[in-house]
Amino acid sequence: MTSLDPTGRSLDDYPRPSVAVDTAVLTVARGALCVLLVRAPDAEPSLAWRLPGTFLHVGETLADAVTRSLRQKAGVADLHPQQLHVFDDPARDDRGRVLSVAHLAVVRADRVPARDGNRLVPVADVPALPFDHGAIIGFAVTALRERYRTAPDPSGLVDAAEPDGSFTLRELRLVHEAVAGHRLPPDAFRRTMRHHLTETGRTSTGRRGKPAELYRRRGGPSVPE
């Protein structure tokens, strides 16, 4: 039996918008916060670069759709994306009514495959993108910067040279500066972070310059997503 609402209409009587997922994959590369763009082969050249995304399939969860789109369109796997926001402007897609559930994934740059269809672009230099992908990137950057404001490298972006994942304060600060998009005074940064760090009792080796103390986050080393 078909269930009707008070107006006498069934679920099938209502127009159904398409649902898409779009993911801002953020990383630090060459000292800058970057976003991963992928090239759509069938799009006009001026709008070919965009965030990896796809339409939700019947019987598929949002998380499954995100995983599928990242694997197929960017060659990236084993991430842990976070839902950010639903973008629902009726005019966001000229192909029809499409809702986009935006996600954020944070990953070290060495986990992004180097291939023709991938490009890491500094968030400060993102070109015009189709749909509202520029707004999605802005939303993702704001979320990541808030995450990094008071916690030491919560997403594991420090490329630590030590096997146990420990790092120097300078290495930590450079990652935080890349995320923040501006220089952070070293003394103030140390004061903000010191309560969240544990000294290892060791110093850095195999690096240029004077050996520096090594630290780990309290509760364990940073684990990349």
C-alpha positions as CSV (number, residue, x, y, z in Angstrom):
1,M,0.0,0.0,0.0
2,T,1.3,3.4,-1.0
3,S,1.6,5.9,1.9
4,L,0.2,9.3,1.2
5,D,0.9,12.6,2.9
6,P,-1.9,15.1,4.0
7,T,-1.9,16.6,0.5
8,G,-2.7,13.2,-1.0
9,R,0.7,12.8,-2.7
10,S,3.1,9.9,-2.4
11,L,6.9,10.1,-2.2
12,D,7.1,9.4,-5.9
13,D,5.1,12.5,-6.6
14,Y,7.9,14.8,-5.4
15,P,10.8,15.9,-7.6
16,R,14.0,14.2,-6.5
17,P,17.2,16.2,-6.6
18,S,20.4,14.3,-7.4
19,V,22.9,13.9,-4.5
20,A,26.6,14.3,-5.1
21,V,29.7,14.2,-2.9
22,D,32.7,16.5,-3.4
23,T,35.9,16.2,-1.4
24,A,38.5,18.8,-0.6
25,V,41.7,16.9,-0.1
26,L,44.2,19.2,1.7
27,T,47.9,18.7,2.2
28,V,51.1,20.7,2.7
29,A,53.4,20.7,-0.3
30,R,56.4,22.9,-1.0
31,G,55.7,24.8,2.2
32,A,52.1,25.8,1.3
33,L,48.7,24.5,2.1
34,C,47.4,22.9,-1.1
35,V,44.2,21.3,-2.4
36,L,44.0,18.4,-4.8
37,L,42.3,19.1,-8.1
38,V,41.5,16.5,-10.7
39,R,40.9,16.9,-14.4
40,A,37.6,15.9,-15.9
41,P,38.5,14.6,-19.4
42,D,35.2,15.5,-21.0
43,A,34.8,19.0,-19.7
44,E,35.7,22.2,-21.6
45,P,39.3,23.1,-20.9
46,S,38.6,26.2,-18.9
47,L,36.6,24.3,-16.4
48,A,38.3,20.9,-16.5
49,W,40.0,21.1,-13.1
50,R,37.8,20.5,-10.1
51,L,37.4,18.7,-6.8
52,P,37.1,14.9,-7.0
53,G,33.5,14.0,-6.7
54,T,30.7,11.8,-8.0
55,F,27.0,11.2,-7.8
56,L,25.5,9.0,-5.1
57,H,24.5,5.6,-6.4
58,V,21.3,3.7,-5.3
59,G,22.1,1.6,-2.3
60,E,25.4,3.4,-1.6
61,T,26.3,5.4,1.5
62,L,27.9,8.9,1.3
63,A,31.1,7.5,2.7
64,D,31.2,4.8,0.1
65,A,30.6,7.3,-2.7
66,V,33.5,9.5,-1.4
67,T,35.8,6.5,-1.2
68,R,34.9,5.5,-4.7
69,S,35.4,9.0,-6.2
70,L,38.8,9.4,-4.6
71,R,40.0,6.0,-5.7
72,Q,38.7,6.3,-9.3
73,K,39.3,10.0,-10.0
74,A,42.5,10.7,-7.9
75,G,44.0,7.3,-7.2
76,V,43.9,8.0,-3.5
77,A,42.8,5.4,-1.0
78,D,42.6,4.7,2.8
79,L,41.6,8.2,3.8
80,H,39.2,9.2,6.5
81,P,37.1,12.1,5.1
82,Q,34.9,14.2,7.4
83,Q,31.5,15.6,6.3
84,L,31.6,19.4,6.2
85,H,28.5,21.0,4.8
86,V,25.6,20.5,2.4
87,F,25.7,22.9,-0.6
88,D,22.2,23.3,-1.8
89,D,22.0,26.4,-4.0
90,P,19.3,25.5,-6.6
91,A,21.5,27.1,-9.3
92,R,24.8,25.5,-8.3
93,D,24.7,23.0,-11.3
94,D,23.3,24.0,-14.7
95,R,22.6,20.3,-15.4
96,G,19.8,20.2,-12.9
97,R,19.0,20.2,-9.2
98,V,22.0,18.7,-7.4
99,L,22.8,18.7,-3.7
100,S,26.5,18.4,-2.8
101,V,27.6,16.9,0.5
102,A,31.1,18.3,0.9
103,H,33.8,16.5,2.7
104,L,37.3,17.2,3.9
105,A,40.2,14.8,3.8
106,V,43.7,15.6,5.1
107,V,46.7,13.6,3.9
108,R,50.5,13.9,3.5
109,A,51.6,15.0,0.1
110,D,53.6,11.8,-0.5
111,R,50.3,9.8,-0.5
112,V,48.9,11.7,-3.5
113,P,49.8,9.9,-6.7
114,A,51.7,12.0,-9.2
115,R,49.7,11.5,-12.5
116,D,48.5,13.6,-15.4
117,G,45.0,14.0,-14.0
118,N,46.1,15.2,-10.5
119,R,47.3,18.7,-9.5
120,L,48.2,20.1,-6.1
121,V,47.4,23.8,-6.1
122,P,48.1,26.2,-3.2
123,V,44.8,27.3,-1.7
124,A,45.8,30.9,-2.2
125,D,46.1,30.3,-6.0
126,V,43.1,28.2,-6.8
127,P,41.7,29.2,-10.2
128,A,38.1,29.6,-11.1
129,L,36.4,26.2,-10.6
130,P,33.0,24.9,-11.8
131,F,29.9,24.6,-9.6
132,D,30.7,26.0,-6.1
133,H,33.9,24.1,-5.6
134,G,35.7,27.3,-4.7
135,A,33.3,27.8,-1.8
136,I,33.8,24.1,-0.7
137,I,37.6,24.7,-0.6
138,G,37.1,27.8,1.5
139,F,34.9,25.9,3.9
140,A,37.4,23.1,4.2
141,V,40.4,25.5,4.8
142,T,38.5,27.3,7.5
143,A,37.7,24.0,9.2
144,L,41.4,22.8,9.0
145,R,42.8,26.0,10.3
146,E,40.5,25.9,13.3
147,R,41.6,22.3,13.9
148,Y,45.3,23.5,13.9
149,R,44.8,26.6,15.9
150,T,45.6,25.1,19.3
151,A,46.5,21.5,18.7
152,P,49.9,20.2,17.4
153,D,49.5,18.8,13.9
154,P,46.2,16.9,14.6
155,S,46.1,15.5,11.1
156,G,49.7,14.2,10.9
157,L,51.1,16.5,8.2
158,V,54.6,16.8,9.7
159,D,56.9,14.7,7.5
160,A,58.9,13.5,10.5
161,A,62.3,12.0,9.7
162,E,62.4,10.1,13.0
163,P,61.1,6.5,12.9
164,D,58.9,7.0,15.9
165,G,57.2,10.1,14.4
166,S,58.9,12.6,16.7
167,F,59.6,16.0,15.4
168,T,61.4,19.3,16.2
169,L,59.5,22.4,17.2
170,R,60.7,24.0,13.9
171,E,59.3,21.2,11.8
172,L,56.0,21.5,13.7
173,R,55.9,25.2,13.3
174,L,56.5,25.2,9.6
175,V,53.5,22.9,9.0
176,H,51.3,25.1,11.2
177,E,52.5,28.2,9.3
178,A,51.6,26.5,6.0
179,V,48.1,25.6,7.3
180,A,47.6,29.1,8.7
181,G,48.9,30.9,5.6
182,H,51.2,33.2,7.5
183,R,54.3,33.3,9.8
184,L,53.9,32.3,13.4
185,P,56.2,33.9,16.0
186,P,58.4,31.1,17.3
187,D,58.2,32.0,21.0
188,A,54.4,32.4,21.0
189,F,54.0,29.1,19.1
190,R,56.2,27.3,21.6
191,R,54.0,28.7,24.5
192,T,50.8,27.6,22.8
193,M,52.0,24.1,22.0
194,R,54.2,23.1,24.9
195,H,51.3,21.8,27.0
196,H,50.4,19.4,24.3
197,L,53.9,18.0,23.7
198,T,56.1,15.6,25.5
199,E,59.9,15.8,25.3
200,T,61.5,12.6,24.1
201,G,64.9,13.3,25.7
202,R,66.6,12.9,22.3
203,T,67.8,15.4,19.7
204,S,67.5,15.5,15.9
205,T,70.1,13.8,13.8
206,G,71.0,13.7,10.1
207,R,69.7,17.3,9.6
208,R,71.4,20.5,8.7
209,G,72.2,22.9,11.5
210,K,72.4,22.4,15.3
211,P,70.6,19.3,16.7
212,A,67.3,20.3,18.2
213,E,65.1,18.6,20.8
214,L,62.6,16.1,19.6
215,Y,58.9,16.1,20.7
216,R,55.9,13.9,20.4
217,R,52.3,14.8,20.9
218,R,50.9,13.8,24.3
219,G,49.0,10.6,23.8
220,G,51.2,9.4,21.0
221,P,52.7,10.4,17.6
222,S,50.7,12.1,14.9
223,V,49.1,9.6,12.7
224,P,48.3,10.7,9.1
225,E,44.8,10.3,7.9
